Amino acid sequence: MNYLIWSLRILVFAILLAFALKNIDPVAVRFYLGTEWEAPLAFVLLIAFVLGAVAGVLASLGLVFRKRREIAGLRKQVRNLTPEEPR
């Protein structure tokens, strides 16, 4: 099973590498106030993907911390409800 997973990873890497090598033409990314940035298309797509992933993680952090706080409170309630065992 481990060989299958590594084979799949290598295949995905090779496909992405081939995509990046085929898309090396520079593209212009235009910002406001006349600012312009020129970079290869594959690099621009990679940056857009990473920024989207970071935004998704940051958006979910509030929920994660809220759930951790709720779990800690529930554990405290369970500890208070169960009788102490004699030592």
PDB file of N, CA, C and O in Angstrom:
ATOM      1  N   MET A   1       0.836  -1.199   0.000  1.00  0.00           N
ATOM      2  CA  MET A   1       0.000   0.000   0.000  1.00  0.00           C
ATOM      3  C   MET A   1       0.875   1.254   0.000  1.00  0.00           C
ATOM      4  O   MET A   1       0.553   2.254  -0.643  1.00  0.00           O
ATOM      5  N   ASN A   2       1.991   1.179   0.737  1.00  0.00           N
ATOM      6  CA  ASN A   2       2.882   2.325   0.809  1.00  0.00           C
ATOM      7  C   ASN A   2       3.482   2.649  -0.566  1.00  0.00           C
ATOM      8  O   ASN A   2       3.660   3.816  -0.914  1.00  0.00           O
ATOM      9  N   TYR A   3       3.795   1.592  -1.348  1.00  0.00           N
ATOM     10  CA  TYR A   3       4.338   1.813  -2.688  1.00  0.00           C
ATOM     11  C   TYR A   3       3.317   2.484  -3.595  1.00  0.00           C
ATOM     12  O   TYR A   3       3.667   3.331  -4.417  1.00  0.00           O
ATOM     13  N   LEU A   4       2.079   2.111  -3.446  1.00  0.00           N
ATOM     14  CA  LEU A   4       1.012   2.700  -4.251  1.00  0.00           C
ATOM     15  C   LEU A   4       0.861   4.195  -3.951  1.00  0.00           C
ATOM     16  O   LEU A   4       0.710   5.003  -4.867  1.00  0.00           O
ATOM     17  N   ILE A   5       0.902   4.551  -2.682  1.00  0.00           N
ATOM     18  CA  ILE A   5       0.772   5.964  -2.292  1.00  0.00           C
ATOM     19  C   ILE A   5       1.950   6.770  -2.826  1.00  0.00           C
ATOM     20  O   ILE A   5       1.762   7.866  -3.355  1.00  0.00           O
ATOM     21  N   TRP A   6       3.160   6.237  -2.691  1.00  0.00           N
ATOM     22  CA  TRP A   6       4.330   6.960  -3.193  1.00  0.00           C
ATOM     23  C   TRP A   6       4.311   7.051  -4.714  1.00  0.00           C
ATOM     24  O   TRP A   6       4.731   8.064  -5.273  1.00  0.00           O
ATOM     25  N   SER A   7       3.840   6.030  -5.380  1.00  0.00           N
ATOM     26  CA  SER A   7       3.723   6.076  -6.840  1.00  0.00           C
ATOM     27  C   SER A   7       2.730   7.154  -7.256  1.00  0.00           C
ATOM     28  O   SER A   7       2.971   7.886  -8.216  1.00  0.00           O
ATOM     29  N   LEU A   8       1.630   7.252  -6.548  1.00  0.00           N
ATOM     30  CA  LEU A   8       0.636   8.283  -6.842  1.00  0.00           C
ATOM     31  C   LEU A   8       1.206   9.678  -6.600  1.00  0.00           C
ATOM     32  O   LEU A   8       0.975  10.591  -7.392  1.00  0.00           O
ATOM     33  N   ARG A   9       1.945   9.841  -5.516  1.00  0.00           N
ATOM     34  CA  ARG A   9       2.569  11.144  -5.235  1.00  0.00           C
ATOM     35  C   ARG A   9       3.560  11.537  -6.320  1.00  0.00           C
ATOM     36  O   ARG A   9       3.592  12.691  -6.748  1.00  0.00           O
ATOM     37  N   ILE A  10       4.369  10.580  -6.765  1.00  0.00           N
ATOM     38  CA  ILE A  10       5.353  10.863  -7.815  1.00  0.00           C
ATOM     39  C   ILE A  10       4.644  11.217  -9.111  1.00  0.00           C
ATOM     40  O   ILE A  10       5.081  12.118  -9.827  1.00  0.00           O
ATOM     41  N   LEU A  11       3.558  10.524  -9.423  1.00  0.00           N
ATOM     42  CA  LEU A  11       2.789  10.815 -10.627  1.00  0.00           C
ATOM     43  C   LEU A  11       2.198  12.226 -10.580  1.00  0.00           C
ATOM     44  O   LEU A  11       2.284  12.966 -11.560  1.00  0.00           O
ATOM     45  N   VAL A  12       1.608  12.596  -9.462  1.00  0.00           N
ATOM     46  CA  VAL A  12       1.036  13.947  -9.321  1.00  0.00           C
ATOM     47  C   VAL A  12       2.136  15.001  -9.426  1.00  0.00           C
ATOM     48  O   VAL A  12       1.954  16.031 -10.074  1.00  0.00           O
ATOM     49  N   PHE A  13       3.277  14.740  -8.787  1.00  0.00           N
ATOM     50  CA  PHE A  13       4.400  15.681  -8.873  1.00  0.00           C
ATOM     51  C   PHE A  13       4.864  15.841 -10.315  1.00  0.00           C
ATOM     52  O   PHE A  13       5.108  16.961 -10.763  1.00  0.00           O
ATOM     53  N   ALA A  14       4.989  14.730 -11.050  1.00  0.00           N
ATOM     54  CA  ALA A  14       5.444  14.794 -12.438  1.00  0.00           C
ATOM     55  C   ALA A  14       4.458  15.572 -13.304  1.00  0.00           C
ATOM     56  O   ALA A  14       4.868  16.350 -14.165  1.00  0.00           O
ATOM     57  N   ILE A  15       3.168  15.366 -13.081  1.00  0.00           N
ATOM     58  CA  ILE A  15       2.156  16.099 -13.854  1.00  0.00           C
ATOM     59  C   ILE A  15       2.230  17.590 -13.557  1.00  0.00           C
ATOM     60  O   ILE A  15       2.164  18.412 -14.472  1.00  0.00           O
ATOM     61  N   LEU A  16       2.368  17.944 -12.275  1.00  0.00           N
ATOM     62  CA  LEU A  16       2.463  19.366 -11.916  1.00  0.00           C
ATOM     63  C   LEU A  16       3.752  19.991 -12.431  1.00  0.00           C
ATOM     64  O   LEU A  16       3.756  21.149 -12.849  1.00  0.00           O
ATOM     65  N   LEU A  17       4.843  19.235 -12.405  1.00  0.00           N
ATOM     66  CA  LEU A  17       6.111  19.746 -12.936  1.00  0.00           C
ATOM     67  C   LEU A  17       6.007  19.981 -14.431  1.00  0.00           C
ATOM     68  O   LEU A  17       6.469  21.008 -14.928  1.00  0.00           O
ATOM     69  N   ALA A  18       5.408  19.050 -15.152  1.00  0.00           N
ATOM     70  CA  ALA A  18       5.222  19.219 -16.592  1.00  0.00           C
ATOM     71  C   ALA A  18       4.338  20.429 -16.886  1.00  0.00           C
ATOM     72  O   ALA A  18       4.601  21.174 -17.831  1.00  0.00           O
ATOM     73  N   PHE A  19       3.291  20.629 -16.082  1.00  0.00           N
ATOM     74  CA  PHE A  19       2.427  21.802 -16.249  1.00  0.00           C
ATOM     75  C   PHE A  19       3.219  23.090 -16.041  1.00  0.00           C
ATOM     76  O   PHE A  19       3.080  24.047 -16.803  1.00  0.00           O
ATOM     77  N   ALA A  20       4.050  23.100 -15.000  1.00  0.00           N
ATOM     78  CA  ALA A  20       4.837  24.302 -14.704  1.00  0.00           C
ATOM     79  C   ALA A  20       5.852  24.583 -15.807  1.00  0.00           C
ATOM     80  O   ALA A  20       6.080  25.738 -16.164  1.00  0.00           O
ATOM     81  N   LEU A  21       6.460  23.533 -16.344  1.00  0.00           N
ATOM     82  CA  LEU A  21       7.453  23.736 -17.403  1.00  0.00           C
ATOM     83  C   LEU A  21       6.812  24.174 -18.708  1.00  0.00           C
ATOM     84  O   LEU A  21       7.450  24.864 -19.504  1.00  0.00           O
ATOM     85  N   LYS A  22       5.567  23.789 -18.945  1.00  0.00           N
ATOM     86  CA  LYS A  22       4.868  24.213 -20.166  1.00  0.00           C
ATOM     87  C   LYS A  22       4.332  25.638 -20.070  1.00  0.00           C
ATOM     88  O   LYS A  22       4.059  26.256 -21.099  1.00  0.00           O
ATOM     89  N   ASN A  23       4.175  26.169 -18.868  1.00  0.00           N
ATOM     90  CA  ASN A  23       3.582  27.491 -18.662  1.00  0.00           C
ATOM     91  C   ASN A  23       4.589  28.461 -18.066  1.00  0.00           C
ATOM     92  O   ASN A  23       4.367  29.030 -16.998  1.00  0.00           O
ATOM     93  N   ILE A  24       5.696  28.642 -18.770  1.00  0.00           N
ATOM     94  CA  ILE A  24       6.726  29.556 -18.264  1.00  0.00           C
ATOM     95  C   ILE A  24       6.633  30.939 -18.894  1.00  0.00           C
ATOM     96  O   ILE A  24       7.446  31.815 -18.596  1.00  0.00           O
ATOM     97  N   ASP A  25       5.654  31.139 -19.755  1.00  0.00           N
ATOM     98  CA  ASP A  25       5.482  32.451 -20.379  1.00  0.00           C
ATOM     99  C   ASP A  25       5.140  33.487 -19.308  1.00  0.00           C
ATOM    100  O   ASP A  25       4.343  33.214 -18.410  1.00  0.00           O
ATOM    101  N   PRO A  26       5.739  34.667 -19.402  1.00  0.00           N
ATOM    102  CA  PRO A  26       5.433  35.697 -18.396  1.00  0.00           C
ATOM    103  C   PRO A  26       4.034  36.270 -18.589  1.00  0.00           C
ATOM    104  O   PRO A  26       3.575  36.480 -19.712  1.00  0.00           O
ATOM    105  N   VAL A  27       3.378  36.514 -17.476  1.00  0.00           N
ATOM    106  CA  VAL A  27       2.074  37.168 -17.489  1.00  0.00           C
ATOM    107  C   VAL A  27       2.171  38.410 -16.613  1.00  0.00           C
ATOM    108  O   VAL A  27       2.952  38.464 -15.663  1.00  0.00           O
ATOM    109  N   ALA A  28       1.370  39.392 -16.952  1.00  0.00           N
ATOM    110  CA  ALA A  28       1.365  40.638 -16.187  1.00  0.00           C
ATOM    111  C   ALA A  28       0.191  40.615 -15.224  1.00  0.00           C
ATOM    112  O   ALA A  28      -0.956  40.407 -15.619  1.00  0.00           O
ATOM    113  N   VAL A  29       0.498  40.833 -13.957  1.00  0.00           N
ATOM    114  CA  VAL A  29      -0.543  40.958 -12.942  1.00  0.00           C
ATOM    115  C   VAL A  29      -0.631  42.439 -12.610  1.00  0.00           C
ATOM    116  O   VAL A  29       0.324  43.030 -12.107  1.00  0.00           O
ATOM    117  N   ARG A  30      -1.780  43.031 -12.895  1.00  0.00           N
ATOM    118  CA  ARG A  30      -1.941  44.470 -12.707  1.00  0.00           C
ATOM    119  C   ARG A  30      -2.699  44.743 -11.414  1.00  0.00           C
ATOM    120  O   ARG A  30      -3.752  44.162 -11.150  1.00  0.00           O
ATOM    121  N   PHE A  31      -2.138  45.633 -10.625  1.00  0.00           N
ATOM    122  CA  PHE A  31      -2.753  46.060  -9.376  1.00  0.00           C
ATOM    123  C   PHE A  31      -3.306  47.463  -9.572  1.00  0.00           C
ATOM    124  O   PHE A  31      -3.274  48.000 -10.679  1.00  0.00           O
ATOM    125  N   TYR A  32      -3.805  48.047  -8.511  1.00  0.00           N
ATOM    126  CA  TYR A  32      -4.334  49.406  -8.581  1.00  0.00           C
ATOM    127  C   TYR A  32      -3.212  50.423  -8.677  1.00  0.00           C
ATOM    128  O   TYR A  32      -2.058  50.115  -8.376  1.00  0.00           O
ATOM    129  N   LEU A  33      -3.541  51.611  -9.088  1.00  0.00           N
ATOM    130  CA  LEU A  33      -2.631  52.747  -9.215  1.00  0.00           C
ATOM    131  C   LEU A  33      -1.503  52.480 -10.199  1.00  0.00           C
ATOM    132  O   LEU A  33      -0.409  53.021 -10.041  1.00  0.00           O
ATOM    133  N   GLY A  34      -1.747  51.655 -11.211  1.00  0.00           N
ATOM    134  CA  GLY A  34      -0.773  51.429 -12.266  1.00  0.00           C
ATOM    135  C   GLY A  34       0.359  50.481 -11.905  1.00  0.00           C
ATOM    136  O   GLY A  34       1.312  50.345 -12.672  1.00  0.00           O
ATOM    137  N   THR A  35       0.278  49.834 -10.775  1.00  0.00           N
ATOM    138  CA  THR A  35       1.323  48.906 -10.378  1.00  0.00           C
ATOM    139  C   THR A  35       1.156  47.614 -11.168  1.00  0.00           C
ATOM    140  O   THR A  35       0.046  47.106 -11.330  1.00  0.00           O
ATOM    141  N   GLU A  36       2.275  47.096 -11.653  1.00  0.00           N
ATOM    142  CA  GLU A  36       2.229  45.882 -12.451  1.00  0.00           C
ATOM    143  C   GLU A  36       3.365  44.949 -12.042  1.00  0.00           C
ATOM    144  O   GLU A  36       4.470  45.396 -11.737  1.00  0.00           O
ATOM    145  N   TRP A  37       3.081  43.659 -12.040  1.00  0.00           N
ATOM    146  CA  TRP A  37       4.070  42.651 -11.672  1.00  0.00           C
ATOM    147  C   TRP A  37       4.082  41.596 -12.758  1.00  0.00           C
ATOM    148  O   TRP A  37       3.024  41.111 -13.160  1.00  0.00           O
ATOM    149  N   GLU A  38       5.250  41.236 -13.234  1.00  0.00           N
ATOM    150  CA  GLU A  38       5.355  40.250 -14.290  1.00  0.00           C
ATOM    151  C   GLU A  38       6.083  39.015 -13.765  1.00  0.00           C
ATOM    152  O   GLU A  38       7.164  39.119 -13.185  1.00  0.00           O
ATOM    153  N   ALA A  39       5.477  37.843 -13.976  1.00  0.00           N
ATOM    154  CA  ALA A  39       6.053  36.587 -13.495  1.00  0.00           C
ATOM    155  C   ALA A  39       5.537  35.448 -14.365  1.00  0.00           C
ATOM    156  O   ALA A  39       4.544  35.613 -15.073  1.00  0.00           O
ATOM    157  N   PRO A  40       6.203  34.291 -14.320  1.00  0.00           N
ATOM    158  CA  PRO A  40       5.697  33.131 -15.071  1.00  0.00           C
ATOM    159  C   PRO A  40       4.303  32.712 -14.580  1.00  0.00           C
ATOM    160  O   PRO A  40       3.980  32.833 -13.399  1.00  0.00           O
ATOM    161  N   LEU A  41       3.499  32.223 -15.510  1.00  0.00           N
ATOM    162  CA  LEU A  41       2.117  31.842 -15.198  1.00  0.00           C
ATOM    163  C   LEU A  41       2.046  30.796 -14.090  1.00  0.00           C
ATOM    164  O   LEU A  41       1.203  30.901 -13.199  1.00  0.00           O
ATOM    165  N   ALA A  42       2.909  29.799 -14.131  1.00  0.00           N
ATOM    166  CA  ALA A  42       2.886  28.742 -13.116  1.00  0.00           C
ATOM    167  C   ALA A  42       3.168  29.323 -11.732  1.00  0.00           C
ATOM    168  O   ALA A  42       2.568  28.897 -10.745  1.00  0.00           O
ATOM    169  N   PHE A  43       4.067  30.283 -11.658  1.00  0.00           N
ATOM    170  CA  PHE A  43       4.394  30.916 -10.373  1.00  0.00           C
ATOM    171  C   PHE A  43       3.224  31.734  -9.845  1.00  0.00           C
ATOM    172  O   PHE A  43       2.939  31.716  -8.648  1.00  0.00           O
ATOM    173  N   VAL A  44       2.549  32.447 -10.733  1.00  0.00           N
ATOM    174  CA  VAL A  44       1.384  33.240 -10.333  1.00  0.00           C
ATOM    175  C   VAL A  44       0.268  32.317  -9.827  1.00  0.00           C
ATOM    176  O   VAL A  44      -0.381  32.621  -8.827  1.00  0.00           O
ATOM    177  N   LEU A  45       0.048  31.200 -10.511  1.00  0.00           N
ATOM    178  CA  LEU A  45      -0.967  30.246 -10.070  1.00  0.00           C
ATOM    179  C   LEU A  45      -0.606  29.631  -8.724  1.00  0.00           C
ATOM    180  O   LEU A  45      -1.477  29.438  -7.876  1.00  0.00           O
ATOM    181  N   LEU A  46       0.670  29.321  -8.523  1.00  0.00           N
ATOM    182  CA  LEU A  46       1.117  28.767  -7.246  1.00  0.00           C
ATOM    183  C   LEU A  46       0.891  29.757  -6.110  1.00  0.00           C
ATOM    184  O   LEU A  46       0.422  29.375  -5.038  1.00  0.00           O
ATOM    185  N   ILE A  47       1.218  31.016  -6.336  1.00  0.00           N
ATOM    186  CA  ILE A  47       1.007  32.037  -5.305  1.00  0.00           C
ATOM    187  C   ILE A  47      -0.482  32.199  -5.007  1.00  0.00           C
ATOM    188  O   ILE A  47      -0.868  32.338  -3.847  1.00  0.00           O
ATOM    189  N   ALA A  48      -1.318  32.184  -6.042  1.00  0.00           N
ATOM    190  CA  ALA A  48      -2.765  32.304  -5.823  1.00  0.00           C
ATOM    191  C   ALA A  48      -3.290  31.115  -5.016  1.00  0.00           C
ATOM    192  O   ALA A  48      -4.133  31.292  -4.136  1.00  0.00           O
ATOM    193  N   PHE A  49      -2.802  29.913  -5.304  1.00  0.00           N
ATOM    194  CA  PHE A  49      -3.227  28.727  -4.560  1.00  0.00           C
ATOM    195  C   PHE A  49      -2.799  28.815  -3.105  1.00  0.00           C
ATOM    196  O   PHE A  49      -3.591  28.532  -2.206  1.00  0.00           O
ATOM    197  N   VAL A  50      -1.548  29.206  -2.867  1.00  0.00           N
ATOM    198  CA  VAL A  50      -1.044  29.302  -1.492  1.00  0.00           C
ATOM    199  C   VAL A  50      -1.807  30.365  -0.705  1.00  0.00           C
ATOM    200  O   VAL A  50      -2.171  30.137   0.448  1.00  0.00           O
ATOM    201  N   LEU A  51      -2.049  31.516  -1.314  1.00  0.00           N
ATOM    202  CA  LEU A  51      -2.802  32.573  -0.626  1.00  0.00           C
ATOM    203  C   LEU A  51      -4.223  32.122  -0.312  1.00  0.00           C
ATOM    204  O   LEU A  51      -4.751  32.454   0.749  1.00  0.00           O
ATOM    205  N   GLY A  52      -4.849  31.377  -1.207  1.00  0.00           N
ATOM    206  CA  GLY A  52      -6.184  30.853  -0.952  1.00  0.00           C
ATOM    207  C   GLY A  52      -6.182  29.842   0.182  1.00  0.00           C
ATOM    208  O   GLY A  52      -7.082  29.845   1.022  1.00  0.00           O
ATOM    209  N   ALA A  53      -5.171  28.975   0.209  1.00  0.00           N
ATOM    210  CA  ALA A  53      -5.074  27.986   1.284  1.00  0.00           C
ATOM    211  C   ALA A  53      -4.847  28.662   2.632  1.00  0.00           C
ATOM    212  O   ALA A  53      -5.447  28.270   3.632  1.00  0.00           O
ATOM    213  N   VAL A  54      -3.986  29.673   2.662  1.00  0.00           N
ATOM    214  CA  VAL A  54      -3.729  30.399   3.908  1.00  0.00           C
ATOM    215  C   VAL A  54      -4.991  31.119   4.371  1.00  0.00           C
ATOM    216  O   VAL A  54      -5.300  31.123   5.562  1.00  0.00           O
ATOM    217  N   ALA A  55      -5.716  31.724   3.447  1.00  0.00           N
ATOM    218  CA  ALA A  55      -6.959  32.406   3.811  1.00  0.00           C
ATOM    219  C   ALA A  55      -7.981  31.410   4.372  1.00  0.00           C
ATOM    220  O   ALA A  55      -8.693  31.727   5.325  1.00  0.00           O
ATOM    221  N   GLY A  56      -8.055  30.226   3.795  1.00  0.00           N
ATOM    222  CA  GLY A  56      -8.974  29.204   4.298  1.00  0.00           C
ATOM    223  C   GLY A  56      -8.618  28.739   5.695  1.00  0.00           C
ATOM    224  O   GLY A  56      -9.494  28.566   6.543  1.00  0.00           O
ATOM    225  N   VAL A  57      -7.327  28.537   5.935  1.00  0.00           N
ATOM    226  CA  VAL A  57      -6.886  28.118   7.269  1.00  0.00           C
ATOM    227  C   VAL A  57      -7.162  29.207   8.292  1.00  0.00           C
ATOM    228  O   VAL A  57      -7.649  28.924   9.387  1.00  0.00           O
ATOM    229  N   LEU A  58      -6.854  30.451   7.944  1.00  0.00           N
ATOM    230  CA  LEU A  58      -7.101  31.555   8.877  1.00  0.00           C
ATOM    231  C   LEU A  58      -8.595  31.728   9.157  1.00  0.00           C
ATOM    232  O   LEU A  58      -8.985  32.067  10.274  1.00  0.00           O
ATOM    233  N   ALA A  59      -9.423  31.495   8.146  1.00  0.00           N
ATOM    234  CA  ALA A  59     -10.867  31.624   8.347  1.00  0.00           C
ATOM    235  C   ALA A  59     -11.408  30.545   9.274  1.00  0.00           C
ATOM    236  O   ALA A  59     -12.392  30.775   9.978  1.00  0.00           O
ATOM    237  N   SER A  60     -10.786  29.382   9.287  1.00  0.00           N
ATOM    238  CA  SER A  60     -11.285  28.288  10.130  1.00  0.00           C
ATOM    239  C   SER A  60     -10.679  28.291  11.529  1.00  0.00           C
ATOM    240  O   SER A  60     -11.138  27.533  12.383  1.00  0.00           O
ATOM    241  N   LEU A  61      -9.676  29.108  11.794  1.00  0.00           N
ATOM    242  CA  LEU A  61      -9.036  29.107  13.112  1.00  0.00           C
ATOM    243  C   LEU A  61      -9.982  29.512  14.229  1.00  0.00           C
ATOM    244  O   LEU A  61      -9.915  28.954  15.325  1.00  0.00           O
ATOM    245  N   GLY A  62     -10.856  30.466  13.975  1.00  0.00           N
ATOM    246  CA  GLY A  62     -11.810  30.891  14.998  1.00  0.00           C
ATOM    247  C   GLY A  62     -12.698  29.750  15.448  1.00  0.00           C
ATOM    248  O   GLY A  62     -12.934  29.571  16.642  1.00  0.00           O
ATOM    249  N   LEU A  63     -13.191  28.980  14.494  1.00  0.00           N
ATOM    250  CA  LEU A  63     -14.036  27.835  14.816  1.00  0.00           C
ATOM    251  C   LEU A  63     -13.254  26.772  15.591  1.00  0.00           C
ATOM    252  O   LEU A  63     -13.774  26.186  16.540  1.00  0.00           O
ATOM    253  N   VAL A  64     -12.022  26.526  15.193  1.00  0.00           N
ATOM    254  CA  VAL A  64     -11.195  25.515  15.868  1.00  0.00           C
ATOM    255  C   VAL A  64     -10.971  25.905  17.324  1.00  0.00           C
ATOM    256  O   VAL A  64     -11.136  25.074  18.216  1.00  0.00           O
ATOM    257  N   PHE A  65     -10.604  27.142  17.573  1.00  0.00           N
ATOM    258  CA  PHE A  65     -10.354  27.575  18.947  1.00  0.00           C
ATOM    259  C   PHE A  65     -11.637  27.566  19.781  1.00  0.00           C
ATOM    260  O   PHE A  65     -11.607  27.228  20.965  1.00  0.00           O
ATOM    261  N   ARG A  66     -12.752  27.934  19.170  1.00  0.00           N
ATOM    262  CA  ARG A  66     -14.028  27.912  19.884  1.00  0.00           C
ATOM    263  C   ARG A  66     -14.391  26.481  20.282  1.00  0.00           C
ATOM    264  O   ARG A  66     -14.850  26.244  21.399  1.00  0.00           O
ATOM    265  N   LYS A  67     -14.188  25.534  19.376  1.00  0.00           N
ATOM    266  CA  LYS A  67     -14.485  24.130  19.677  1.00  0.00           C
ATOM    267  C   LYS A  67     -13.537  23.571  20.738  1.00  0.00           C
ATOM    268  O   LYS A  67     -13.960  22.790  21.591  1.00  0.00           O
ATOM    269  N   ARG A  68     -12.272  23.957  20.696  1.00  0.00           N
ATOM    270  CA  ARG A  68     -11.327  23.503  21.733  1.00  0.00           C
ATOM    271  C   ARG A  68     -11.737  24.014  23.110  1.00  0.00           C
ATOM    272  O   ARG A  68     -11.660  23.292  24.104  1.00  0.00           O
ATOM    273  N   ARG A  69     -12.170  25.260  23.151  1.00  0.00           N
ATOM    274  CA  ARG A  69     -12.619  25.826  24.422  1.00  0.00           C
ATOM    275  C   ARG A  69     -13.863  25.083  24.934  1.00  0.00           C
ATOM    276  O   ARG A  69     -13.986  24.815  26.129  1.00  0.00           O
ATOM    277  N   GLU A  70     -14.772  24.759  24.025  1.00  0.00           N
ATOM    278  CA  GLU A  70     -15.975  24.023  24.396  1.00  0.00           C
ATOM    279  C   GLU A  70     -15.622  22.619  24.892  1.00  0.00           C
ATOM    280  O   GLU A  70     -16.197  22.156  25.877  1.00  0.00           O
ATOM    281  N   ILE A  71     -14.707  21.950  24.240  1.00  0.00           N
ATOM    282  CA  ILE A  71     -14.282  20.610  24.657  1.00  0.00           C
ATOM    283  C   ILE A  71     -13.632  20.665  26.028  1.00  0.00           C
ATOM    284  O   ILE A  71     -13.885  19.798  26.865  1.00  0.00           O
ATOM    285  N   ALA A  72     -12.796  21.674  26.274  1.00  0.00           N
ATOM    286  CA  ALA A  72     -12.164  21.804  27.587  1.00  0.00           C
ATOM    287  C   ALA A  72     -13.208  22.001  28.683  1.00  0.00           C
ATOM    288  O   ALA A  72     -13.089  21.428  29.766  1.00  0.00           O
ATOM    289  N   GLY A  73     -14.230  22.811  28.404  1.00  0.00           N
ATOM    290  CA  GLY A  73     -15.299  23.021  29.380  1.00  0.00           C
ATOM    291  C   GLY A  73     -16.084  21.751  29.639  1.00  0.00           C
ATOM    292  O   GLY A  73     -16.438  21.468  30.783  1.00  0.00           O
ATOM    293  N   LEU A  74     -16.364  20.979  28.596  1.00  0.00           N
ATOM    294  CA  LEU A  74     -17.095  19.732  28.768  1.00  0.00           C
ATOM    295  C   LEU A  74     -16.274  18.702  29.545  1.00  0.00           C
ATOM    296  O   LEU A  74     -16.821  17.956  30.357  1.00  0.00           O
ATOM    297  N   ARG A  75     -14.978  18.661  29.302  1.00  0.00           N
ATOM    298  CA  ARG A  75     -14.119  17.751  30.072  1.00  0.00           C
ATOM    299  C   ARG A  75     -14.119  18.123  31.550  1.00  0.00           C
ATOM    300  O   ARG A  75     -14.113  17.261  32.429  1.00  0.00           O
ATOM    301  N   LYS A  76     -14.124  19.424  31.798  1.00  0.00           N
ATOM    302  CA  LYS A  76     -14.157  19.897  33.187  1.00  0.00           C
ATOM    303  C   LYS A  76     -15.471  19.482  33.852  1.00  0.00           C
ATOM    304  O   LYS A  76     -15.475  19.068  35.011  1.00  0.00           O
ATOM    305  N   GLN A  77     -16.579  19.592  33.126  1.00  0.00           N
ATOM    306  CA  GLN A  77     -17.875  19.167  33.665  1.00  0.00           C
ATOM    307  C   GLN A  77     -17.885  17.667  33.956  1.00  0.00           C
ATOM    308  O   GLN A  77     -18.411  17.241  34.984  1.00  0.00           O
ATOM    309  N   VAL A  78     -17.315  16.873  33.071  1.00  0.00           N
ATOM    310  CA  VAL A  78     -17.273  15.425  33.278  1.00  0.00           C
ATOM    311  C   VAL A  78     -16.434  15.094  34.501  1.00  0.00           C
ATOM    312  O   VAL A  78     -16.804  14.226  35.292  1.00  0.00           O
ATOM    313  N   ARG A  79     -15.315  15.772  34.662  1.00  0.00           N
ATOM    314  CA  ARG A  79     -14.470  15.556  35.838  1.00  0.00           C
ATOM    315  C   ARG A  79     -15.213  15.891  37.124  1.00  0.00           C
ATOM    316  O   ARG A  79     -15.053  15.201  38.131  1.00  0.00           O
ATOM    317  N   ASN A  80     -16.009  16.925  37.100  1.00  0.00           N
ATOM    318  CA  ASN A  80     -16.755  17.338  38.292  1.00  0.00           C
ATOM    319  C   ASN A  80     -17.922  16.394  38.588  1.00  0.00           C
ATOM    320  O   ASN A  80     -18.325  16.268  39.745  1.00  0.00           O
ATOM    321  N   LEU A  81     -18.469  15.731  37.572  1.00  0.00           N
ATOM    322  CA  LEU A  81     -19.604  14.838  37.771  1.00  0.00           C
ATOM    323  C   LEU A  81     -19.193  13.435  38.229  1.00  0.00           C
ATOM    324  O   LEU A  81     -19.944  12.768  38.941  1.00  0.00           O
ATOM    325  N   THR A  82     -18.014  12.993  37.825  1.00  0.00           N
ATOM    326  CA  THR A  82     -17.581  11.645  38.204  1.00  0.00           C
ATOM    327  C   THR A  82     -16.993  11.680  39.607  1.00  0.00           C
ATOM    328  O   THR A  82     -16.237  12.594  39.935  1.00  0.00           O
ATOM    329  N   PRO A  83     -17.330  10.694  40.445  1.00  0.00           N
ATOM    330  CA  PRO A  83     -16.786  10.670  41.803  1.00  0.00           C
ATOM    331  C   PRO A  83     -15.299  10.338  41.791  1.00  0.00           C
ATOM    332  O   PRO A  83     -14.817   9.572  40.956  1.00  0.00           O
ATOM    333  N   GLU A  84     -14.616  10.914  42.705  1.00  0.00           N
ATOM    334  CA  GLU A  84     -13.173  10.667  42.850  1.00  0.00           C
ATOM    335  C   GLU A  84     -12.958   9.243  43.346  1.00  0.00           C
ATOM    336  O   GLU A  84     -13.652   8.789  44.255  1.00  0.00           O
ATOM    337  N   GLU A  85     -12.021   8.554  42.765  1.00  0.00           N
ATOM    338  CA  GLU A  85     -11.674   7.216  43.249  1.00  0.00           C
ATOM    339  C   GLU A  85     -10.709   7.334  44.399  1.00  0.00           C
ATOM    340  O   GLU A  85      -9.809   8.173  44.355  1.00  0.00           O
ATOM    341  N   PRO A  86     -10.867   6.510  45.446  1.00  0.00           N
ATOM    342  CA  PRO A  86      -9.927   6.572  46.568  1.00  0.00           C
ATOM    343  C   PRO A  86      -8.560   6.063  46.149  1.00  0.00           C
ATOM    344  O   PRO A  86      -8.439   5.126  45.359  1.00  0.00           O
ATOM    345  N   ARG A  87      -7.540   6.698  46.693  1.00  0.00           N
ATOM    346  CA  ARG A  87      -6.176   6.308  46.332  1.00  0.00           C
ATOM    347  C   ARG A  87      -5.540   5.520  47.412  1.00  0.00           C
ATOM    348  O   ARG A  87      -4.387   5.108  47.279  1.00  0.00           O
TER     349      ARG A  87
END
